Amino acid sequence: MGNDFFQFKQFTVFHNNCAMKVTTDACMFGAWVANKLSEKNWNCKKLLDIGTGSGLLSLMIAQQNDLFIDAIEIDALAAGNALDNFSSSPFRNNLKIIHSDILNFKEDGYDCIVSNPPFYEDELTSPRKEKNIAHHSKQLKLNQLISVINKKLNNDGNFFLLLPFKRKRETEILLQTHQLFINEIIAVRQSYQHLPFRCMIMGSKKISTLICNDLSICDDKKQYTPSFVELLKDYYLYL
C-alpha cells in the first residue's frame, strides 16, 4: 500500500497528504464496523468518525449503511484528502468532513462513534509533526477520547475502537472509569502463529455478555484466511 492512493471496488482513497496511510488493519476495522451496523439493523442515523484521516472508515461504513457521517480531522492536509475522497465517492451526500479539534467540537447526540485513534503515548516520536499527530497521543490522549465518546454518544448508541493489543487492559480500565462497557472484542493476528497485535472493540453504555473472538489476516501459507476474505470481499478489488 505504498502508492498515493488505494483503489477499492466502489471508491478510491487518496492518502498522499496523510501521515496515517491506508493499512490492512484499518481496512479490517472499517469492514467489521460496516458489517456490524448493517447486519444488526440498528437504528443508526448519525455517526461520528473521530480522527478520520483520509476518510477511509467513513467511506467503508457508508458503502454498506444509509446514514449520515460527520468525519472530524485536526490536520488540514489530511482533511483535504478526506474532502476530495468524499466528493468523488458515490456516498458524497452522506459524508461531511469537519476540520477541527474534537476537543473543541460542540455537536453531540450520535448513534455511533468510531475511531482509529493515535496509538502511542509517552513513546519515541517522529521529527514530522503530522506523523506525530497521527501516531502519537499528544493532541488527543486515550482518556480524552473516551471522555468525548461518553459525552457525545446517545444512551442506546455504540462505539467502535481500533487499538494496539498491548493497550487492551489500559483501555478496559479507562472505559470502566467512564461507565462504558465492552460488548465485543476481536484480537487481530498477522497469522495463526502470531500473537495479537491489534484489538477491535465494540462497546456501549450498557453492560452485556462479553463476546471475544480472534481473527487472523493470513494462514500458514501466507494466503488470506477465509475470515479475512469474507470481511473484505466487498471492498478489495481482487477478492
N, C-alpha and C positions, 0 to 999 in steps of 0.2 A: 504494500500500500504506500509506495514511495512517490507516486505521482501527485500532481497538484489537485487532482480530483479523483473521486471514486464513483464508478458507474453502477447504479443499481437497476433493477428491472423497470421501475416506474419513475425514477428520478435520479439526478446527479448531484453529488455533494462535492463542491469545491472547498478545499481546506488550505489553500496556499497561504492565507493570511492568519491561520490559526496555529497557535503553539501546540494545541492538542489535536492531533490528526485523527482521521478515521482509523479505528482499531478493531480487531476481531472481537475483543471482549465487549466493547461498546455496541457493536452490531448485535451481538448475542443479547445484550441487555435490552436494546431497543425492540428487538423482535419479541422477547419474552414479555415485556410490558404491553406491547401492542396486542399480543395474543391473550394475555390476562384480561385486558379491558374488553376485548371482543367476545371471548368465549363465555365470560361470566354474564354478559348482557347487563352490565351495571348501568345505572342511570348517571353516567358521567358526561357532562356537557361542557365543563370548563376545566382546563388543565394548565398547570404552571410547570414550565421546564426551566429549572434554575441552573444557570451556567451553561447555556445551550451550545456555546462554541460555534461550530459550523451549522448547527441546526439538525444534526443527524437524528437524534432521538425524536424530536418533534416530527420530522418527515416520516420516520418509520411508523410512529404511532398514528399519524394522520392517514397513512395508506390503508389502514385497516379499521379506522374508527371515525365516525362522523361527529366530531366535537371541535370546540374552539380552543386553540392553544396560544397562550402568552409565553413566549420564549425570551428570557431575560439574559443579557450578557454584558459584563462590565467592560470588556476590551473592545475598543472601537473598530479595530480591523477585523476581528472575529465576527462582530455584529454585522459588519458589511458583507462578509462572506455569507452569513446566515440569511441576510436580507435577499441577496442575489439567488441563493439556493431556493428560498421560499418562493420568490417571484417567478422562477422558471419551472416550478413544480405543478402538478395537476391539483394540488391541495392548497393553492395560494390563498384562497378566500377564507380558509380556516386557520391560517397561521399569521401571527403577529410578532415581529421582533421588537424588543424593547432594550435600548442601550442605556443601562442603568446599573447601579449597585443594588443588589437585592435588599441590603440593609436600609436603603432609602426608599424602597418601593412600597407604596401605601395600599395597593389593592389587595383584597383577600377574598374569602368565600369560594375557594377552589374545591372541586370534587376530587381532584387527583393532583399530586405533585410528584415530579420525577427529577432526579439529579444524578449526574455522574460528576461528583464534586472533585476539587483538588485532593489528591491522595495523601499528601505528606505534610506533617507538621514537625518542626524542630529537627529537620534533617538538612543535609547539604543542598544548597540551591544552585541554580544556574546563573551565569552573568547576564542572561537575557531576561529582561523584566517580564515580557509577555509569557515566556515559558514558566517563570516563577508563579505568575498568576494562575496559569492553567494547571500546574502540577503541585504547587505548594500552598498550604492554607494560611497565608498571611492576611489576605484580604477577607477571607471567609473561613473561619475555623469550623470544625465539625460541630462543635457545641452551638455555635451561632446558627448554622444551617438547620439543625434540629429544632432550635427555638423558633426559627422562621416557619418551618413546616408546621409546628404546633399552632402557631398563630393564624396561619393562612389556610389551613385545611379545614373543610367542613367536618362536623362531628361524625358523619357517616362516610367520610371520604377515605381514600387510600393514598399512601405514599410509596415510592419505589426508589431504592438507592443502589448504586454500584460502588463497591469499596474494595480495597485490598483485604484479603482474607485475614491478614495479621492484625487488622483493626476491628475484627468481628466483636471481640469481647468488650473493647472500649465503646463501640457503638451500642451494644446491648445495654451497658450501664448508662450511657447518656440518654438513650431513649426512655429507659425506666425513670430517669430523673425528670423528664418532661411528660411523664404519663402517656407515653406512646408505646405501642406493642408490635413486636414482630409476629406476623401471621404465617409467613413462609420465607424460607431462606434456601438458596441454592449455592452449593460450593462448586466453583468452576475450576476445572483442571485442564492443563495443556493436553494431557493424555491419561490413560488409565493408570500409568505408572507414576505420574507426578502427584505431588501434594497440591492441594487447592491454592490458587494464587489470587482469586477474586471471590467475592460473595455478592449475590444478587438478593436484595431484601425487599419484601413486600410487607407493609405494616399499616396500622390504623390506630384510631383512638379507642378501639375495642379489643379486649383480650379474647383470644380464641385458641383452639388447639394448634400448636406449632407444627407446621409441615416442613420437613427437612429432606432435601434431595441433593444428589450430585449430578454434574453434567461435564462430560469430557469433550474437548474440541476434536481430538484425533484419537485413533485407535493405535494398536501396537505396530501397524504397518504405515503409520503416518498419513492415513486417509481420514477424512472427516467421518465422525461417528454418525450412525443413523439419527440419534437425538439432535445433533447439530444440524444435519441436513433438513430434518423436519422443521426445525426452528427457523432456518434461514432460506428455505426453498422459495418463498415468495419474494425474496429480496435479491439474493445473489444471482448474477447472470447465468452461471454455469452449474447450478444445482437443479 
